[in-house]
Amino acid sequence: MTTKADPAALVELLGVMARLRDRERGCPWDLEQTFATIAPYTIEEAYEVADAIERNDLADLKDELGDLLFQVVFHARMAEEAGAFAFADVARAICDKMLRRHPHVFGDQEVAGSAQQSERWEEIKREERAAYSRTGVLDDVPVGLPALTRAAKLGKRAATVNFDWPDIAGVRAKVDEELAEVDAAVASGTRDEIAAELGDLLFSVANLSRHLDLDAETCLRSANERFARRFRAVERDVTASGEPWSSHDAAALDALWRRAKAAE
């Protein structure tokens, strides 16, 4: 294990990427790629990093971080070929940003704690948006984020100008209100109306998670995994019974589900 920075490893990685994109000696697949075609892989690799963290698999995390770093190098190489910027510019930009956003660490400002630092962070980001003529509160919330993550981020950004529920009770009541509107739409609305009300409900749930200081996307991923794990247990029981799924009615399957849940 390397215990200190190894610039040679990064230089080697940049060299590998340059060779892959070499017009004469490179890889045909890598040469065909564009920012748009690589973007889905970048997102996928970020999720795989999150998955390794959730599984607390540090060996896999090392590999997944390498895959994600390769994506950054890939984008930077294509930008360099286009004469836009290079990897060094990417590194310099993030260094400048971190220095700018942490004046209490790299400057002479002081903060009383993490809460005050978060307020200062948002203030600095507002200043940055203004410098780029993005003065709207929500202007730089990425559209491409997962929907639950974006819902929470939109709510958090709106909260910086006090457009928010005052407490958890307020947003919890909003969830009940939206659920009632879903029920009403299901009873007499069109498909589009039902979809709209269901979206409002999900948005409210994402913001309830935010008020509880929980990440909605992480909560849902955990719920997905619990469902998959319990369903596999039910599946094993059905297989062990020697009878097809069709021979197990809803009550029998629910009993198997409850047994799988209780066994955890």
Secondary structure by P-SEA (a helix, b strand, c coil): ccccccaaaaaaaaaaaaaaaccccccccccccccccaaaaaaaaaaaaaaaaaaccaaaaaaaaaaaaaaaaaaaaaaaaaccccaaaaaaaaaaaaaaaccccccccccccaaaaaaaaaaaaaaaaaaaccccccccccccccaaaaaaaaaaaaaccccccccaaaaaaaaaaaaaaaaaaaacccaaaaaaaaaaaaaaaaaaaaaacccaaaaaaaaaaaaaaaaaaaaaaaaaaccccccccaaaaaaaaaaaaaac
